[in-house]
Structure formats: structure tokens, C-alpha cells
Amino acid sequence: MNIIRKSITLLAAIAIPVLMFGQYKVEEASDRRIPGWVNSVERGYLIVSEKADDIETARNMVLQKLKAQIAQSVATKIVSETELQQSYTQSNGTYSIDKNLESSIATKTANLPFISSITLSKAEDSYWEKRYFKKDKSYEYFFAVKYPFSDTELARLIDEYQEHESKLNSRIAKLEAGLDMIESIEDIDRAIADARTLLTEFTEEDPRYAKVQSLSSTYRSLYKNITISYTQKKKGEISVTLELGGKTIVTGRKPVLKSNCATAITASYDGSIMIVRYNDEGCYDEDENYIEIRFNAGNNSITERMYFRSSVNISLTGIVSDEYGRPVPYAKLTLVPSGKTSVSGRNGVYTYNDIAAGDYNMQVMKRGYYTETLPVYVVDGNTITTDVTLREDGSLKAGPATGTAAAPMQEEPTPGDPAPAAAEPRKDPLNTVRAGLAAYFRFNGNTSNELDPYFIGVPVNSPTFTDDSKDGTQAVSLNSINESQLSFPKAIISFPMSSFSVTFWAKGISDGHIWSCTNGDNNMPSLVMKDGRLAIGMQLSGSVNSFTHPAIDQEWHFIAVTLSKEGHKYFAKLYLDGFLVDAISTYSPPSFNPTKFLLGGASKYMNAIGMTVDNLRIYNARELSDKEIRMIYESEL
């Protein structure tokens, strides 16, 4: 009898896999008995189990669940640290920490190398069953693992997570710092690509997501602010520079070049300056000879129409740069004893045409730099190249346009030069063509209207005052990168807008929005520069009607625009340096009273402009005559 009982017990032990458990029976199993660790908790281990229709699916489900549990362990441990909770609360305001932050950290941790290296082969033990459900005659596989995961491994994974987060923060900091270190269009491309990959690292609840998005948008806006400067250095050759925020940048991209007369056009870099060479045999000086150059930048194209002369005798040329090789724009150069002057362009290039052969001293001056004097020898029929390096003198730079003027530089005469002649008496510009003058801004250290000192323009995005002015006092400089502008919060042009006139001096004008009348979303007129052409634009519709005029270089020029309304059209006239150059017609805006006058900045359809402006006049209900504009021009020379 005892032998029979022992045999039954042994048979029962062997037959565990086929016994019924509730609604199913175990037909197959990896072990004779279910291990004690299944469905239990053991220190230093993770016990994970899953059920599926086949064993492979069950195994994969266990692996994914195991990785998720480890990631959650890391998140729970990190969130439990009070210091991190407080930091996250401060950066997210009222954002809920415990649930949302844990979820965010667990999501990030799941992508770490440690997690991806987890495999079931590293499990200490595993167990599986094939179960049969008699009720619906179906099968199910149960799979469980015992995976070692100690406190030491948890700490190591937390370190890995924090190191990864630190690298992400460093990448963001590098993006921020990179905005001031752009040296090429490709630098912008790389920054945008890095921002794109960074965004995948954060959830939208993470404050860094919005920060990276903002940085990406800022970098994209840089494409639109790149400008092209050029100088014809000699026959058949033009020097070209790309500029961003007053700094020369380069690109490895070949530009698209086309001309209305030149052939065999090529482009190659000489340092940071691109040299465009061409054959001008089919070009005549009585025509407007040009080469159009276009660079692709992001989804934008940077285009400039470069005008040139086919018969040119450039005697002296070169680049004015600082100690670090950066171009110095708007430096004043004077040849002694001839007295002829030149001014370096935005790319630092200067030129002298038709200089008699002989020995000269060339004096180079720029506020903020020590004056340099160099000997030069001009040879008939040759182009002499003389580069100049200016050293900064550490004097105060022009500050924000807050109403306090910087002291103008006192330039010392060069020893041996004749004493400067006494200044000729000047006409009073304020009282020249006074009728209808609604506002006159000299920008001499302030933005006040000369006719009404209490009517002051509001600086937006830090325009600056500069001593490089037309009238020898100061002028206001607008930056396209900052989108700086002056907003005059008062209706200067009265209703109805039957006619008005605007005159001003400008230097270094890039493409963009120059000035506009505004009234909310109503279609008010504006003056813009588009593709190197001054044009009347409409604020709401974005339509642009361009004037035809000679190319405007980067020196000071007097610009006057008059508008008169007849029926449903405006008739606009453009004057350059005192002379009428073109007249156009464009549809007039609805009859709404303008509420503001804006100088610079961006408009609805035009990017912000870079330029220096002086002596802005606004005439209300007055279409100035040719003679009056000439009078204003001569009074402000």
C-alpha cells in the first residue's frame, strides 16, 4: 500500500504540466515546477512576466516591459530628489511634477544606450508555460524572467541619464552662443539641423522644447538678413562680400550669375572676398551694365544686381580692416596733397578713380580707431592695391538711442597739412521750405521733433546713434538683425491722405522696409527697398511698385518721395540727390487716418532694413515741387 502511494506522488510530480489551473491546464512547461520567484519580489532583481498567443510574442513583451520598468525606476529615483523637483517647478511654473516629470524622464531614459543593451540572455532565470483553455479551445503562452538589477546599476543608469541631459544642455548653450559666431551660411545650416535633432529629445512640456524652437526660428531669420556688398576694383572684376549684422561671412556654395551684357562670368574666393570676373566686350557705359548674383540660403535666395562700368580707370584700391582682419566700413580716406576723399564700403573696400601719377600720403580715419597715414605711389594706367589696418583706440562706442549723445570725435590734423579752412556759414535747414513741415528729426543724440520737442520717437530693438552723420552731428543707425526701428506714436500725416512728402538722408541701405504710415490692418503706403530698387509698397496687400533709378551705392544720399492722390490712385515721385529720377502710379489705400509713422523695422511683407538715417522731414498735405526739394537738398549738403 505504501509503495502505491509513493508511485502516485511521483506521478503527480511528473504530471504538473498537464494539471488544471483554474480555467486552463498546462500542457508544456520549461520546468517541472513553477519557480518560487515567479510572481514574487526579490531585492536586486526585477521579476517580469507576460502572456501572449505565441512564445516569441510573449518574450518580446517581457523584454519591452523590463526596459520600461528600469526606465521608470530611474525616473522615480530622480524625481524623489527634492532639489531637482524644485528646479523643475521654477522653470515650469505650476506644471505638475510627479506624474508628468516621471513620464518625461522615463521616456528619455528608454532611449539611453544602457537600456538598448538589455537582452533576455542576461536574465538569471526564466520560465514559460503553454496553457490550454478548454472552454474556448484556445492556447496561451506565459513567459517570466528574473533579471538582476542592483542599486549599483540603478545609480550607474542615473549617472548616464544625467550625463545625457548635461550634453543636451551644452548643445543648447552652443546654439545660443553660435548666434554671435556665424562665419558662413553653412554655420546657419548646421545650427538649424542640430536644433531639429534636439527637438526630438524633448517633450513639448519641457521648457527646453520651446527654447530650441525659438533658437531654430532665430537662425532661420538670419538667412533673410544676409546682404551682398560689391565694389568694382578694375575693368572686368568685381569684389563681392556677404554680410550678416555688419560682419563678413562666406559660403561654399557657387552663386548663380547672369548679366545683361557680360559673358564668361566666373566667381572664386580670395580669402573672405569673392572675386567675380567677366568679359565686358559687349557692354557700353551709356547702358546700365550689371551682373546679377544669387546665393541660395535655406528657403531664401540672396540676390544683388551689381552695376559696373566697362571703361574704368581705378588708380588706387584696397581694404580697410581691423587688427583681426575684419572689414572696417565707412572709414574716411584722404589723399594728401590732392585732398581727394573716399569712404570704405560695408565690406571695407575703398577705391580712387583717375588719380594723377605721383607720390601721396593717404590718411585713414574712423571713430574708435587710431588714425593711420600711409605713403602710396600712383602709376599711370595701373591699379595700385594698398590695404590698411586700423587699431582700435578703446574710445566709447555709440550707445543705444536713449537720448544721450556720445561726444563727437575730434580728428587731429596730420603734421604738415595746411590748417583747416574756417567753416562756411550754412543755411538754416529748419527754415528751408517750412510750409507744411509737420516733423523734422535731426537725430542729434535724441529722437525729438525739432518743431515739437515733446513729440519723441520711441526706439524699438535698440537703434543706435553714430557720429558718422551727414550734417556733422549725429545720425541714427538701424540694424536689420535686431529689427531696430523708430516708432512715432502720433499721426503725422492727417486725414484724408490727399498728399504728403518725406525726405531724408540715408547711407548703407539694404533691402527691406524703410518707412511706412500705419493704421492697424489698413492698407497704408510704405517706402521699401527691394532688389536694390526703391519702391512704394502697400502694408496689407504686400503689392510693390518699383521706381526705376541708377544703383544706389553705400554712401550718403538724399532721398525724397512725394505722393499725391487722384481718384483711386497715388502718384509717387522719387528724387535722388535733389533730382527727379522717376514717377509711378499705384492704387491708393482706403481713406483711413494713419495713427503712426514707422522708420525701419520689419513690415507685414518686408524684412527689417539696415541703414543709417539723418535729417528726416515729413510734410503733411504737401506735394513738394522740384525746386523745393532741390532747396532742401542744398541746405543740408
ABEGO torsion letter per residue (X at the ends): XAAAAAAAAAAAAAAAAABBBEABBBABBABABBBAABGBBBBGBBBBBBBBABAAAAAAAAAAAAAAAAAAAAAAAAAABAAAAAAAAAAAEABBAAAAAAAAAAAAAAABAAAAABBAAABABBBBBBBBBAAAGBBBBBBBBBBBBBAAAAAAAAAAAAAAAAAAAAAAAAAAAAAAABABAAAAAAAAAAAAAAAAABBAABAAAAAAAAAAAAAAAAAAABBBBBBBABBGBBBBBBBBGGBBBBBABBBBBBBAABBGBBBBBBEABBBBBBBAAABBAABBBBBBBBBBBEABBBBBBBBBBABBBBABBEBBBBAAGBBBBGBBBBBOAAGBBBBBBAAGBBBBBGBBBEBBBBBBBBBGBBBBBBBBBBBBGBBBBBBBBBBBAGBBBBBBBAGBBBBBBBBBBBBGBBBBBBBBBBBBAAABGABGBABBBAGBGBABBAABAABBBBBBGGBBBBABBAAGBBBBBBBAAAGBBBBBBBBABBOBBABBBBBBBBBGBBBEBABBBBBEABBBBBBBBBGGBBBBBBAAAGBBBBBBBBBBBABBBBBBBBBBBBEABBBBBBBBGGBBABBBBBBBBBBBBBABBBBEEBBAABBBBBBBBBGBBBBBGBBBBAAAAAAAAAAAX
